[in-house]
Amino acid sequence: MNKLAGKTALITGASSGIGLATSRLFSKEGARVAITGRDEAALETARACLGEGSLAIRSDASDLTDINAMVERLSRRFQRLDIVVVNAGIALPAPFEGVDEAQFDAMANVNFKGVFFTIQKLLPLMGTGGSIVVTTSITNQMGSPNFSVYAACKAALRSLVQSLGLELIAKGIRVNAVSPGPISTAMWGRMGLPEAVEQDIKAEIEKKSPIQRFGLAEEVARAALFLASDDSSYVVGDELVVDGGMSLL
């Protein structure tokens, strides 16, 4: 308990799923928590779970104007950040030949460009002892039919974490990644798949999984806690896979 006592943390994409579970766990471990997301009502519901001192900022992770405004609000409220979990992401499945420019840009802007500039813009608020955790995905190392753009963006994030791990450690800031496999979150419902198709895909994943089930958002949150806390003080530029063994297949 209280592994993050006295720390201030920002979690992006935290109105549901992995981000919300992470923000709850970090708050429980003693951190002051700020969260972002695009749905203002969902954000306020999430913030109410985090207790006094928390902050919710409506921010589009793909929009540099929103990112700059978020940084400004954070600097006025907290002055310093100790932990950043860059978790916001979207997945829009489509066969390769069916991907249009709008879909490509929507995913690339959130899943790579937004992550890059979120970290860049937040750096002035961080210093020695800081920890940045990026949510990647096991799709960055596995073939992912119908998720080619999403997987490519996550692979780009894995490379970014390695580069920034080396570049920012000179400033005393550690950068690492948590790489989830199939996790039971609301993201599945936002992919636009017919319900029957979604259920068939989930059943096939569970059948294929070595652990025979989907992971829980809370299980990924515990991995993020390890990377954010001093427990991982000698871990730099690494990726912690939380996938029930899927990437071993």
C-alpha positions as CSV (number, residue, x, y, z in Angstrom):
1,M,0.0,0.0,0.0
2,N,1.0,3.7,-0.6
3,K,3.6,2.8,-3.2
4,L,2.8,6.2,-4.8
5,A,2.5,8.3,-1.7
6,G,3.3,11.9,-2.4
7,K,3.3,11.4,-6.2
8,T,1.2,13.1,-8.8
9,A,0.1,11.0,-11.8
10,L,-1.6,11.7,-15.1
11,I,-3.4,8.9,-16.9
12,T,-4.7,9.6,-20.4
13,G,-7.7,7.7,-21.8
14,A,-8.9,7.1,-18.3
15,S,-12.7,7.4,-18.4
16,S,-13.0,3.6,-18.8
17,G,-11.2,0.3,-19.2
18,I,-7.4,0.1,-18.5
19,G,-7.1,3.8,-17.9
20,L,-9.8,3.9,-15.3
21,A,-8.6,0.8,-13.5
22,T,-5.1,2.3,-13.4
23,S,-6.3,5.6,-12.1
24,R,-8.2,3.9,-9.3
25,L,-5.2,1.8,-8.3
26,F,-2.8,4.7,-8.3
27,S,-5.2,6.7,-6.2
28,K,-5.5,3.8,-3.8
29,E,-1.7,3.7,-3.6
30,G,-1.5,7.3,-2.5
31,A,-1.1,9.3,-5.7
32,R,-2.9,12.5,-6.6
33,V,-4.4,11.6,-9.9
34,A,-5.4,13.6,-13.1
35,I,-7.2,11.8,-15.9
36,T,-8.1,12.7,-19.4
37,G,-10.7,11.5,-22.0
38,R,-13.0,12.7,-24.7
39,D,-16.4,12.0,-23.0
40,E,-17.0,14.7,-20.4
41,A,-19.8,12.8,-18.6
42,A,-17.8,9.6,-18.4
43,L,-14.8,11.5,-17.1
44,E,-16.8,13.2,-14.3
45,T,-18.1,9.8,-13.3
46,A,-14.6,8.4,-13.2
47,R,-13.2,11.4,-11.3
48,A,-15.9,10.9,-8.6
49,C,-14.4,7.4,-8.0
50,L,-11.0,8.9,-7.3
51,G,-11.7,11.1,-4.3
52,E,-10.7,14.6,-3.3
53,G,-7.8,16.2,-5.0
54,S,-8.3,14.4,-8.4
55,L,-8.6,16.3,-11.6
56,A,-10.5,15.4,-14.8
57,I,-9.6,17.1,-18.1
58,R,-11.6,16.7,-21.3
59,S,-8.9,16.3,-23.9
60,D,-8.8,14.8,-27.4
61,A,-5.5,12.7,-27.5
62,S,-5.2,13.3,-31.3
63,D,-5.4,17.1,-31.1
64,L,-2.3,19.2,-30.3
65,T,-4.4,22.2,-29.3
66,D,-6.2,20.0,-26.7
67,I,-2.9,18.5,-25.6
68,N,-1.4,22.0,-25.0
69,A,-4.5,23.1,-23.1
70,M,-4.3,20.0,-20.9
71,V,-0.6,20.7,-20.1
72,E,-1.5,24.3,-19.2
73,R,-4.3,23.1,-16.8
74,L,-2.0,20.5,-15.2
75,S,0.8,23.1,-14.7
76,R,-1.6,25.5,-12.9
77,R,-3.0,22.8,-10.6
78,F,0.0,20.5,-9.8
79,Q,3.2,22.3,-11.0
80,R,4.9,18.9,-11.2
81,L,4.2,15.4,-12.5
82,D,5.9,12.3,-11.2
83,I,4.1,9.7,-13.3
84,V,2.5,9.8,-16.8
85,V,0.6,6.8,-18.1
86,V,-0.1,7.4,-21.8
87,N,-2.9,5.1,-22.4
88,A,-5.4,6.7,-24.8
89,G,-6.0,4.7,-27.9
90,I,-8.5,3.6,-30.5
91,A,-9.0,0.6,-32.7
92,L,-11.0,0.6,-36.0
93,P,-10.8,-2.9,-37.5
94,A,-10.9,-3.1,-41.3
95,P,-9.4,-5.3,-44.0
96,F,-6.3,-3.8,-45.5
97,E,-7.9,-3.0,-48.8
98,G,-10.8,-1.4,-47.0
99,V,-8.9,1.2,-44.9
100,D,-9.4,4.7,-46.1
101,E,-7.4,7.8,-45.3
102,A,-9.8,9.0,-42.6
103,Q,-9.5,5.8,-40.7
104,F,-5.8,5.7,-41.1
105,D,-5.4,9.3,-39.8
106,A,-7.8,8.7,-36.9
107,M,-5.8,5.8,-35.6
108,A,-2.4,7.2,-36.3
109,N,-3.2,10.6,-34.8
110,V,-4.4,9.0,-31.5
111,N,-2.2,5.9,-31.3
112,F,1.1,7.4,-32.3
113,K,1.2,11.1,-33.0
114,G,-0.8,12.0,-29.9
115,V,1.4,9.8,-27.7
116,F,4.5,11.3,-29.1
117,F,3.4,14.9,-28.5
118,T,1.7,14.2,-25.1
119,I,5.1,13.0,-23.8
120,Q,7.0,15.9,-25.4
121,K,4.7,18.6,-24.1
122,L,4.6,17.1,-20.5
123,L,8.4,16.8,-20.2
124,P,8.8,20.3,-18.6
125,L,6.5,19.2,-15.7
126,M,8.7,16.1,-15.0
127,G,12.1,15.7,-13.5
128,T,14.5,13.3,-11.8
129,G,12.6,10.3,-10.5
130,G,9.8,10.6,-13.0
131,S,8.3,7.6,-14.7
132,I,6.5,7.4,-18.1
133,V,4.4,4.3,-18.9
134,V,3.1,3.8,-22.5
135,T,0.3,1.4,-23.3
136,T,1.4,-0.7,-26.3
137,S,-0.2,-4.0,-27.4
138,I,0.9,-7.5,-28.2
139,T,-0.2,-6.7,-31.8
140,N,3.1,-4.9,-32.0
141,Q,4.8,-8.3,-32.3
142,M,2.1,-10.5,-33.8
143,G,0.4,-10.5,-37.2
144,S,-3.0,-8.9,-36.8
145,P,-5.3,-9.2,-39.8
146,N,-7.8,-6.4,-40.0
147,F,-5.8,-4.4,-37.5
148,S,-2.9,-3.4,-39.7
149,V,-2.9,0.3,-38.9
150,Y,-3.5,-0.2,-35.1
151,A,-0.7,-2.8,-34.9
152,A,1.7,-0.7,-36.9
153,C,1.1,2.3,-34.5
154,K,1.7,0.1,-31.5
155,A,4.9,-1.2,-33.0
156,A,5.9,2.4,-33.5
157,L,5.2,3.0,-29.8
158,R,7.5,0.1,-28.8
159,S,10.3,1.7,-30.8
160,L,9.6,5.1,-29.3
161,V,9.8,3.6,-25.8
162,Q,13.2,2.2,-26.5
163,S,14.5,5.5,-28.0
164,L,13.1,7.6,-25.2
165,G,14.2,5.1,-22.6
166,L,17.8,6.0,-23.6
167,E,17.2,9.6,-24.3
168,L,15.3,10.6,-21.2
169,I,17.1,8.5,-18.6
170,A,19.8,11.3,-18.7
171,K,17.1,13.6,-17.2
172,G,16.3,11.0,-14.6
173,I,13.1,10.0,-16.2
174,R,12.4,6.3,-16.9
175,V,10.3,5.3,-19.9
176,N,8.7,1.8,-20.2
177,A,5.7,0.1,-21.7
178,V,2.9,-2.2,-20.6
179,S,1.7,-4.4,-23.4
180,P,-1.8,-5.9,-22.9
181,G,-3.2,-8.9,-24.8
182,P,-6.9,-9.5,-25.0
183,I,-8.5,-7.5,-22.2
184,S,-12.2,-7.3,-21.3
185,T,-12.9,-3.6,-21.8
186,A,-15.5,-1.3,-23.4
187,M,-13.2,-0.8,-26.4
188,W,-14.7,-3.9,-28.0
189,G,-18.1,-2.3,-28.0
190,R,-16.7,0.8,-29.8
191,M,-15.2,-1.1,-32.7
192,G,-18.5,-1.1,-34.6
193,L,-18.7,-4.9,-35.0
194,P,-22.1,-6.7,-35.1
195,E,-22.8,-8.3,-31.8
196,A,-22.8,-11.8,-33.2
197,V,-19.4,-11.2,-34.9
198,E,-18.0,-9.7,-31.7
199,Q,-19.1,-12.7,-29.6
200,D,-17.6,-15.2,-32.1
201,I,-14.3,-13.3,-32.1
202,K,-14.2,-13.3,-28.3
203,A,-15.0,-17.0,-28.1
204,E,-12.2,-17.8,-30.6
205,I,-9.7,-15.7,-28.6
206,E,-10.7,-17.4,-25.3
207,K,-10.3,-20.8,-27.0
208,K,-6.9,-19.9,-28.4
209,S,-5.6,-18.3,-25.2
210,P,-3.2,-20.4,-23.1
211,I,-5.0,-19.1,-20.0
212,Q,-8.4,-19.7,-21.6
213,R,-9.8,-16.3,-20.7
214,F,-9.6,-12.5,-21.3
215,G,-7.5,-10.4,-19.0
216,L,-9.0,-7.9,-16.6
217,A,-8.2,-4.2,-16.8
218,E,-7.1,-4.4,-13.1
219,E,-4.4,-6.9,-14.1
220,V,-2.9,-4.5,-16.5
221,A,-3.2,-1.7,-14.0
222,R,-1.0,-3.7,-11.5
223,A,1.6,-4.0,-14.2
224,A,1.5,-0.3,-14.8
225,L,1.8,0.3,-11.1
226,F,5.0,-1.8,-11.0
227,L,6.5,0.3,-13.9
228,A,5.4,3.6,-12.4
229,S,6.7,2.9,-8.9
230,D,10.2,2.6,-7.4
231,D,9.8,-1.2,-7.5
232,S,11.0,-1.0,-11.1
233,S,13.8,1.6,-10.5
234,Y,16.3,-0.4,-12.6
235,V,13.9,-1.0,-15.5
236,V,14.4,1.3,-18.5
237,G,13.0,1.1,-22.0
238,D,11.4,-2.3,-21.4
239,E,8.0,-3.7,-22.2
240,L,6.0,-5.7,-19.7
241,V,3.6,-8.1,-21.5
242,V,0.3,-8.9,-19.8
243,D,-1.4,-11.3,-22.1
244,G,-2.0,-14.7,-20.5
245,G,0.6,-16.2,-22.8
246,M,-1.0,-15.2,-26.2
247,S,2.2,-13.7,-27.6
248,L,4.0,-17.0,-27.0
249,L,1.8,-18.8,-29.6
